């Protein structure tokens, strides 16, 4: 059975360039290309019962062009195209919420998502009015909630953001979900207590540089390229906040939240900074072919060293943590693969 996809708009189908894949020459076989033919080998019972990918096309929904999803997604697409019969294309999107909505609608075959947003989707709560028929290929790297402020703003805690100009991430992104919850744990309403600027990361960093915002919330892997640029060029005027005082209330909202540390060396910081972390997952629809799920899971989680050359966040891809996706159901083909890894 083959599914026909609706092609997303050009503004959302900005395709990942070969920049990421160039870091691993062996992977750069043009997987991140332009508009794809309609139809996919990802759905239905194609190749069911085995662990070999069938021939066809798959699309991967990533995130903002200056974030880790975008870079790592390009590397994964190139890896898939190089080593399976599937030809993969990775595209820029608004990230988690939008990715799941478009995945469920058949516009993408695989999607990056924060685990808290994916858990909401499975339960049919938060941004999702009903349960979404999605499953996980596996758990990937962790996202670090990176709250950056201009030193001159006087913001030292999340509560200090009241009345300030804060970028809360792209609309329908996992960052926006986390920013909304983080503000709420500090007693603030995103719609009335802060001057929320719903900007994608590139525009957020530009706004920090020109002083038009006081701070921002970003959920991403380490290092996030755009933040590397910001801390390199504005190191004397910006700082990363420790927000772990808000963690207990965040865990009441969703138990997937945990404490983590941004090492000083990540962005040339004066010292390590504690923060809140949440896992990421790769998602597919529940009709994704089991054989394809098995083959891609074995490939991705078995190629951590290669993908780490594209982005160091891929070092977290392990057979031990990969199947830890609860409460998001693990795709049956992925379970088969992890049992064999």
VODO-8426 format. One record per residue (C-alpha): residue number from 1; residue in three letters; x, y, z. Coordinates in steps of 0.1 Angstrom, whole numbers, plus 2048, in hexadecimal, padded with zeros to 3 digits. Layout:
# VODO-8426
+-----+-----+-----+-----+-----+
!   i !  aa !   u !   v !   w !
+-----+-----+-----+-----+-----+
! NUM ! ALA !   X !   Y !   Z !
...
+-----+-----+-----+-----+-----+
//
This chain:
# VODO-8426
+-----+-----+-----+-----+-----+
!   i !  aa !   u !   v !   w !
+-----+-----+-----+-----+-----+
!   1 ! UNK ! 800 ! 800 ! 800 !
!   2 ! UNK ! 80D ! 822 ! 7F6 !
!   3 ! UNK ! 803 ! 844 ! 805 !
!   4 ! UNK ! 800 ! 863 ! 7F1 !
!   5 ! UNK ! 80C ! 882 ! 803 !
!   6 ! UNK ! 801 ! 8A6 ! 801 !
!   7 ! UNK ! 820 ! 8BB ! 7FA !
!   8 ! UNK ! 825 ! 8D5 ! 816 !
!   9 ! UNK ! 829 ! 8F9 ! 80C !
!  10 ! UNK ! 84A ! 906 ! 7FE !
!  11 ! UNK ! 850 ! 91B ! 81E !
!  12 ! UNK ! 84F ! 8FB ! 833 !
!  13 ! UNK ! 860 ! 8E5 ! 81A !
!  14 ! UNK ! 881 ! 8F7 ! 81A !
!  15 ! UNK ! 897 ! 8DA ! 814 !
!  16 ! UNK ! 8B6 ! 8D3 ! 829 !
!  17 ! UNK ! 8D5 ! 8DB ! 816 !
!  18 ! UNK ! 8F3 ! 8C3 ! 812 !
!  19 ! UNK ! 906 ! 8D7 ! 82C !
!  20 ! UNK ! 900 ! 8BE ! 848 !
!  21 ! UNK ! 906 ! 8A0 ! 832 !
!  22 ! UNK ! 927 ! 8AF ! 825 !
!  23 ! UNK ! 935 ! 8A9 ! 847 !
!  24 ! UNK ! 933 ! 884 ! 83F !
!  25 ! UNK ! 93D ! 880 ! 81B !
!  26 ! UNK ! 933 ! 85C ! 81A !
!  27 ! UNK ! 90F ! 866 ! 822 !
!  28 ! UNK ! 90B ! 883 ! 80A !
!  29 ! UNK ! 8F9 ! 873 ! 7ED !
!  30 ! UNK ! 8DF ! 88D ! 7E7 !
!  31 ! UNK ! 8C5 ! 882 ! 800 !
!  32 ! UNK ! 8BB ! 8A5 ! 808 !
!  33 ! UNK ! 8AC ! 8AF ! 7E7 !
!  34 ! UNK ! 88F ! 8C3 ! 7D9 !
!  35 ! UNK ! 86A ! 8BB ! 7D5 !
!  36 ! UNK ! 863 ! 896 ! 7D5 !
!  37 ! UNK ! 84C ! 881 ! 7C0 !
!  38 ! UNK ! 82B ! 879 ! 7D0 !
!  39 ! UNK ! 827 ! 857 ! 7E2 !
!  40 ! UNK ! 83C ! 846 ! 7FC !
!  41 ! UNK ! 84A ! 824 ! 804 !
!  42 ! UNK ! 846 ! 82B ! 829 !
!  43 ! UNK ! 822 ! 821 ! 82E !
!  44 ! UNK ! 80D ! 802 ! 82D !
!  45 ! UNK ! 81B ! 7DF ! 831 !
!  46 ! UNK ! 837 ! 7E3 ! 818 !
!  47 ! UNK ! 853 ! 7CB ! 823 !
!  48 ! UNK ! 841 ! 7C0 ! 842 !
!  49 ! UNK ! 851 ! 7A4 ! 855 !
!  50 ! UNK ! 875 ! 7AB ! 84B !
!  51 ! UNK ! 88F ! 7C5 ! 853 !
!  52 ! UNK ! 899 ! 7D2 ! 831 !
!  53 ! UNK ! 88D ! 7F4 ! 824 !
!  54 ! UNK ! 878 ! 7F4 ! 804 !
!  55 ! UNK ! 87F ! 80B ! 7E7 !
!  56 ! UNK ! 86D ! 82D ! 7E8 !
!  57 ! UNK ! 86D ! 850 ! 7F4 !
!  58 ! UNK ! 86B ! 85E ! 818 !
!  59 ! UNK ! 86A ! 881 ! 825 !
!  60 ! UNK ! 877 ! 88C ! 848 !
!  61 ! UNK ! 868 ! 8AA ! 85A !
!  62 ! UNK ! 884 ! 8BB ! 86E !
!  63 ! UNK ! 883 ! 8DE ! 87D !
!  64 ! UNK ! 892 ! 901 ! 87A !
!  65 ! UNK ! 8AF ! 904 ! 862 !
!  66 ! UNK ! 8C6 ! 910 ! 87E !
!  67 ! UNK ! 8BE ! 8F4 ! 896 !
!  68 ! UNK ! 8CA ! 8D0 ! 89C !
!  69 ! UNK ! 8AC ! 8BF ! 88E !
!  70 ! UNK ! 8B3 ! 8CE ! 86C !
!  71 ! UNK ! 8D8 ! 8C5 ! 86C !
!  72 ! UNK ! 8D4 ! 8A2 ! 87A !
!  73 ! UNK ! 8B6 ! 89C ! 863 !
!  74 ! UNK ! 8CB ! 8A3 ! 845 !
!  75 ! UNK ! 8E5 ! 88A ! 850 !
!  76 ! UNK ! 8CB ! 86F ! 857 !
!  77 ! UNK ! 8BB ! 875 ! 834 !
!  78 ! UNK ! 8DC ! 872 ! 824 !
!  79 ! UNK ! 8E4 ! 852 ! 837 !
!  80 ! UNK ! 8C3 ! 843 ! 82E !
!  81 ! UNK ! 8C7 ! 84B ! 809 !
!  82 ! UNK ! 8EB ! 83E ! 809 !
!  83 ! UNK ! 8E5 ! 81D ! 81A !
!  84 ! UNK ! 8C1 ! 812 ! 813 !
!  85 ! UNK ! 8A9 ! 811 ! 7F5 !
!  86 ! UNK ! 896 ! 82E ! 804 !
!  87 ! UNK ! 89E ! 851 ! 7F6 !
!  88 ! UNK ! 899 ! 86A ! 812 !
!  89 ! UNK ! 894 ! 88F ! 812 !
!  90 ! UNK ! 896 ! 8A4 ! 832 !
!  91 ! UNK ! 883 ! 8C5 ! 833 !
!  92 ! UNK ! 882 ! 8E4 ! 84A !
!  93 ! UNK ! 863 ! 8E7 ! 85F !
!  94 ! UNK ! 856 ! 8FA ! 87D !
!  95 ! UNK ! 85F ! 8DA ! 892 !
!  96 ! UNK ! 84C ! 8C4 ! 8AB !
!  97 ! UNK ! 827 ! 8CD ! 8AB !
!  98 ! UNK ! 826 ! 8D5 ! 886 !
!  99 ! UNK ! 83B ! 8B6 ! 87E !
! 100 ! UNK ! 822 ! 89F ! 88F !
! 101 ! UNK ! 804 ! 8AF ! 87F !
! 102 ! UNK ! 813 ! 8AC ! 85D !
! 103 ! UNK ! 820 ! 889 ! 863 !
! 104 ! UNK ! 7FD ! 87E ! 86E !
! 105 ! UNK ! 7EF ! 88F ! 84F !
! 106 ! UNK ! 806 ! 87B ! 838 !
! 107 ! UNK ! 81C ! 899 ! 82D !
! 108 ! UNK ! 83B ! 88A ! 83C !
! 109 ! UNK ! 846 ! 866 ! 843 !
! 110 ! UNK ! 85E ! 86C ! 860 !
! 111 ! UNK ! 85F ! 889 ! 879 !
! 112 ! UNK ! 875 ! 896 ! 894 !
! 113 ! UNK ! 863 ! 89F ! 8B4 !
! 114 ! UNK ! 868 ! 8A7 ! 8D9 !
! 115 ! UNK ! 85C ! 88B ! 8EE !
! 116 ! UNK ! 845 ! 8A1 ! 903 !
! 117 ! UNK ! 833 ! 8AD ! 8E3 !
! 118 ! UNK ! 832 ! 889 ! 8D6 !
! 119 ! UNK ! 823 ! 87D ! 8F7 !
! 120 ! UNK ! 808 ! 898 ! 8F4 !
! 121 ! UNK ! 801 ! 88C ! 8D0 !
! 122 ! UNK ! 7FD ! 868 ! 8DA !
! 123 ! UNK ! 7E6 ! 872 ! 8F7 !
! 124 ! UNK ! 7D2 ! 88B ! 8E2 !
! 125 ! UNK ! 7D9 ! 8A9 ! 8F9 !
! 126 ! UNK ! 7EB ! 8CA ! 8F9 !
! 127 ! UNK ! 7ED ! 8D6 ! 8D4 !
! 128 ! UNK ! 7DB ! 8B6 ! 8C9 !
! 129 ! UNK ! 7B5 ! 8B3 ! 8CB !
! 130 ! UNK ! 7B6 ! 88D ! 8C6 !
! 131 ! UNK ! 7D0 ! 871 ! 8C8 !
! 132 ! UNK ! 7E7 ! 870 ! 8AB !
! 133 ! UNK ! 7F0 ! 84F ! 89A !
! 134 ! UNK ! 815 ! 852 ! 89E !
! 135 ! UNK ! 831 ! 83B ! 8AB !
! 136 ! UNK ! 856 ! 83F ! 8B2 !
! 137 ! UNK ! 872 ! 831 ! 89E !
! 138 ! UNK ! 886 ! 839 ! 8BE !
! 139 ! UNK ! 894 ! 852 ! 8D6 !
! 140 ! UNK ! 8B0 ! 868 ! 8C8 !
! 141 ! UNK ! 8C3 ! 885 ! 8D9 !
! 142 ! UNK ! 8B7 ! 89A ! 8F5 !
! 143 ! UNK ! 8AC ! 8BE ! 8F1 !
! 144 ! UNK ! 8B9 ! 8D7 ! 90A !
! 145 ! UNK ! 8A2 ! 8F4 ! 914 !
! 146 ! UNK ! 8B9 ! 912 ! 90D !
! 147 ! UNK ! 8AC ! 932 ! 91C !
! 148 ! UNK ! 8C2 ! 94F ! 910 !
! 149 ! UNK ! 8BE ! 973 ! 91B !
! 150 ! UNK ! 8CF ! 994 ! 915 !
! 151 ! UNK ! 8E3 ! 99D ! 934 !
! 152 ! UNK ! 8D6 ! 9C0 ! 934 !
! 153 ! UNK ! 8B2 ! 9B3 ! 936 !
! 154 ! UNK ! 8B4 ! 9AB ! 95B !
! 155 ! UNK ! 8A5 ! 989 ! 956 !
! 156 ! UNK ! 8B4 ! 96F ! 96E !
! 157 ! UNK ! 896 ! 957 ! 971 !
! 158 ! UNK ! 879 ! 94D ! 95C !
! 159 ! UNK ! 862 ! 962 ! 972 !
! 160 ! UNK ! 877 ! 981 ! 969 !
! 161 ! UNK ! 86A ! 97E ! 945 !
! 162 ! UNK ! 84A ! 98F ! 94F !
! 163 ! UNK ! 844 ! 9AD ! 938 !
! 164 ! UNK ! 863 ! 9A4 ! 923 !
! 165 ! UNK ! 867 ! 99D ! 8FE !
! 166 ! UNK ! 86D ! 977 ! 8FC !
! 167 ! UNK ! 86F ! 961 ! 8DD !
! 168 ! UNK ! 85C ! 941 ! 8E5 !
! 169 ! UNK ! 865 ! 92F ! 8C5 !
! 170 ! UNK ! 854 ! 927 ! 8A4 !
! 171 ! UNK ! 82E ! 923 ! 8A5 !
! 172 ! UNK ! 825 ! 8FE ! 8A9 !
! 173 ! UNK ! 848 ! 8F4 ! 8B4 !
! 174 ! UNK ! 853 ! 8E0 ! 8D1 !
! 175 ! UNK ! 866 ! 8FE ! 8DE !
! 176 ! UNK ! 845 ! 912 ! 8E0 !
! 177 ! UNK ! 836 ! 8F6 ! 8F4 !
! 178 ! UNK ! 852 ! 8F5 ! 90C !
! 179 ! UNK ! 854 ! 91C ! 90E !
! 180 ! UNK ! 82F ! 91D ! 916 !
! 181 ! UNK ! 832 ! 903 ! 932 !
! 182 ! UNK ! 852 ! 913 ! 940 !
! 183 ! UNK ! 841 ! 935 ! 942 !
! 184 ! UNK ! 823 ! 926 ! 952 !
! 185 ! UNK ! 838 ! 915 ! 96D !
! 186 ! UNK ! 845 ! 938 ! 976 !
! 187 ! UNK ! 821 ! 945 ! 978 !
! 188 ! UNK ! 822 ! 956 ! 956 !
! 189 ! UNK ! 80A ! 954 ! 939 !
! 190 ! UNK ! 81B ! 954 ! 917 !
! 191 ! UNK ! 7FE ! 969 ! 908 !
! 192 ! UNK ! 7FB ! 984 ! 922 !
! 193 ! UNK ! 81A ! 986 ! 939 !
! 194 ! UNK ! 836 ! 987 ! 920 !
! 195 ! UNK ! 839 ! 998 ! 8FE !
! 196 ! UNK ! 83C ! 976 ! 8EC !
! 197 ! UNK ! 84E ! 976 ! 8CB !
! 198 ! UNK ! 847 ! 956 ! 8B9 !
! 199 ! UNK ! 867 ! 955 ! 8A4 !
! 200 ! UNK ! 87A ! 939 ! 893 !
! 201 ! UNK ! 89D ! 936 ! 8A1 !
! 202 ! UNK ! 8B0 ! 949 ! 886 !
! 203 ! UNK ! 89A ! 968 ! 88A !
! 204 ! UNK ! 89C ! 963 ! 8B0 !
! 205 ! UNK ! 8C2 ! 966 ! 8AF !
! 206 ! UNK ! 8C0 ! 984 ! 898 !
! 207 ! UNK ! 8A8 ! 995 ! 8B0 !
! 208 ! UNK ! 8C0 ! 98E ! 8CD !
! 209 ! UNK ! 8DC ! 99D ! 8BA !
! 210 ! UNK ! 8C9 ! 9BD ! 8B1 !
! 211 ! UNK ! 8BA ! 9C0 ! 8D4 !
! 212 ! UNK ! 895 ! 9BD ! 8C9 !
! 213 ! UNK ! 88F ! 9A1 ! 8E2 !
! 214 ! UNK ! 89A ! 99C ! 906 !
! 215 ! UNK ! 89E ! 976 ! 905 !
! 216 ! UNK ! 892 ! 955 ! 8F7 !
! 217 ! UNK ! 88A ! 931 ! 8FE !
! 218 ! UNK ! 899 ! 917 ! 8E7 !
! 219 ! UNK ! 896 ! 8F1 ! 8E9 !
! 220 ! UNK ! 8B2 ! 8E0 ! 8D5 !
! 221 ! UNK ! 8D0 ! 8CA ! 8D5 !
! 222 ! UNK ! 8F4 ! 8D3 ! 8DF !
! 223 ! UNK ! 902 ! 8E7 ! 8CF !
! 224 ! UNK ! 8E7 ! 8F9 ! 8BC !
! 225 ! UNK ! 8F9 ! 90B ! 89F !
! 226 ! UNK ! 8E5 ! 92B ! 8A2 !
! 227 ! UNK ! 8EE ! 92E ! 8C7 !
! 228 ! UNK ! 912 ! 927 ! 8C0 !
! 229 ! UNK ! 911 ! 946 ! 8A9 !
! 230 ! UNK ! 8FF ! 95B ! 8C3 !
! 231 ! UNK ! 916 ! 953 ! 8E0 !
! 232 ! UNK ! 935 ! 957 ! 8C9 !
! 233 ! UNK ! 92A ! 97A ! 8BD !
! 234 ! UNK ! 918 ! 986 ! 8DC !
! 235 ! UNK ! 929 ! 975 ! 8F9 !
! 236 ! UNK ! 92C ! 994 ! 90E !
! 237 ! UNK ! 907 ! 99D ! 90B !
! 238 ! UNK ! 8F4 ! 97C ! 90E !
! 239 ! UNK ! 8F2 ! 960 ! 928 !
! 240 ! UNK ! 8E2 ! 93E ! 92C !
! 241 ! UNK ! 8CB ! 93A ! 94A !
! 242 ! UNK ! 8C8 ! 91D ! 963 !
! 243 ! UNK ! 8A3 ! 915 ! 963 !
! 244 ! UNK ! 8A3 ! 8F5 ! 978 !
! 245 ! UNK ! 88F ! 907 ! 993 !
! 246 ! UNK ! 872 ! 902 ! 97C !
! 247 ! UNK ! 878 ! 8DC ! 977 !
! 248 ! UNK ! 862 ! 8CE ! 992 !
! 249 ! UNK ! 843 ! 8E0 ! 984 !
! 250 ! UNK ! 84D ! 8D6 ! 960 !
! 251 ! UNK ! 84F ! 8B1 ! 96B !
! 252 ! UNK ! 82B ! 8B5 ! 978 !
! 253 ! UNK ! 821 ! 8BE ! 955 !
! 254 ! UNK ! 834 ! 8A2 ! 944 !
! 255 ! UNK ! 84C ! 889 ! 955 !
! 256 ! UNK ! 863 ! 888 ! 937 !
! 257 ! UNK ! 874 ! 8A8 ! 942 !
! 258 ! UNK ! 895 ! 8A4 ! 954 !
! 259 ! UNK ! 8B4 ! 8B7 ! 960 !
! 260 ! UNK ! 8D1 ! 8BB ! 949 !
! 261 ! UNK ! 8F0 ! 8D0 ! 946 !
! 262 ! UNK ! 8FD ! 8E6 ! 929 !
! 263 ! UNK ! 923 ! 8E3 ! 92C !
! 264 ! UNK ! 936 ! 903 ! 92C !
! 265 ! UNK ! 94A ! 8F9 ! 90D !
! 266 ! UNK ! 92A ! 8F6 ! 8F8 !
! 267 ! UNK ! 928 ! 91B ! 8F2 !
! 268 ! UNK ! 947 ! 928 ! 904 !
! 269 ! UNK ! 933 ! 930 ! 924 !
! 270 ! UNK ! 943 ! 93B ! 944 !
! 271 ! UNK ! 937 ! 91B ! 955 !
! 272 ! UNK ! 920 ! 8FD ! 951 !
! 273 ! UNK ! 8FA ! 906 ! 952 !
! 274 ! UNK ! 8DF ! 8EF ! 95F !
! 275 ! UNK ! 8BF ! 8ED ! 94B !
! 276 ! UNK ! 8A1 ! 8D8 ! 942 !
! 277 ! UNK ! 8A4 ! 8BC ! 928 !
! 278 ! UNK ! 88B ! 8A8 ! 914 !
! 279 ! UNK ! 892 ! 88B ! 8FC !
! 280 ! UNK ! 88B ! 88C ! 8D7 !
! 281 ! UNK ! 87B ! 870 ! 8C3 !
! 282 ! UNK ! 878 ! 867 ! 89E !
! 283 ! UNK ! 854 ! 861 ! 896 !
! 284 ! UNK ! 841 ! 84E ! 87A !
! 285 ! UNK ! 81C ! 847 ! 875 !
! 286 ! UNK ! 80E ! 826 ! 882 !
! 287 ! UNK ! 80B ! 819 ! 85F !
! 288 ! UNK ! 830 ! 81D ! 857 !
! 289 ! UNK ! 83D ! 7FD ! 848 !
! 290 ! UNK ! 84C ! 7E6 ! 863 !
! 291 ! UNK ! 868 ! 7DB ! 84D !
! 292 ! UNK ! 872 ! 7FF ! 846 !
! 293 ! UNK ! 870 ! 809 ! 86A !
! 294 ! UNK ! 886 ! 7EC ! 873 !
! 295 ! UNK ! 8A0 ! 7F4 ! 858 !
! 296 ! UNK ! 8A1 ! 819 ! 85F !
! 297 ! UNK ! 8A4 ! 814 ! 885 !
! 298 ! UNK ! 8C1 ! 7FC ! 881 !
! 299 ! UNK ! 8D2 ! 814 ! 869 !
! 300 ! UNK ! 8CD ! 834 ! 87D !
! 301 ! UNK ! 8D4 ! 827 ! 8A0 !
! 302 ! UNK ! 8F0 ! 812 ! 892 !
! 303 ! UNK ! 901 ! 830 ! 882 !
! 304 ! UNK ! 906 ! 847 ! 89F !
! 305 ! UNK ! 92B ! 84D ! 898 !
! 306 ! UNK ! 925 ! 857 ! 874 !
! 307 ! UNK ! 908 ! 86E ! 87D !
! 308 ! UNK ! 91C ! 87E ! 898 !
! 309 ! UNK ! 932 ! 88C ! 87D !
! 310 ! UNK ! 914 ! 89E ! 870 !
! 311 ! UNK ! 90A ! 8AA ! 893 !
! 312 ! UNK ! 918 ! 8A0 ! 8B5 !
! 313 ! UNK ! 8F5 ! 89B ! 8C3 !
! 314 ! UNK ! 8F4 ! 87A ! 8B1 !
! 315 ! UNK ! 90C ! 86C ! 8CA !
! 316 ! UNK ! 8ED ! 866 ! 8DF !
! 317 ! UNK ! 8DF ! 84D ! 8C6 !
! 318 ! UNK ! 8E3 ! 82C ! 8D8 !
! 319 ! UNK ! 8D2 ! 80A ! 8D8 !
! 320 ! UNK ! 8CD ! 80D ! 8FD !
! 321 ! UNK ! 8BA ! 82E ! 8FD !
! 322 ! UNK ! 8AA ! 82B ! 8DB !
! 323 ! UNK ! 88C ! 816 ! 8E5 !
! 324 ! UNK ! 885 ! 82C ! 904 !
! 325 ! UNK ! 868 ! 83F ! 8F5 !
! 326 ! UNK ! 84C ! 839 ! 90E !
! 327 ! UNK ! 830 ! 846 ! 90E !
! 328 ! UNK ! 834 ! 848 ! 8E8 !
! 329 ! UNK ! 82F ! 825 ! 8DA !
! 330 ! UNK ! 84E ! 816 ! 8C9 !
! 331 ! UNK ! 847 ! 80B ! 8A5 !
! 332 ! UNK ! 847 ! 7E4 ! 8A3 !
! 333 ! UNK ! 862 ! 7E4 ! 888 !
! 334 ! UNK ! 878 ! 7FA ! 89E !
! 335 ! UNK ! 874 ! 7E3 ! 8BC !
! 336 ! UNK ! 87F ! 7C7 ! 8A5 !
! 337 ! UNK ! 89E ! 7DB ! 89C !
! 338 ! UNK ! 8A8 ! 7E5 ! 8BF !
! 339 ! UNK ! 8A4 ! 7C1 ! 8CB !
! 340 ! UNK ! 8BE ! 7B8 ! 8B0 !
! 341 ! UNK ! 8D6 ! 7D5 ! 8B7 !
+-----+-----+-----+-----+-----+
//
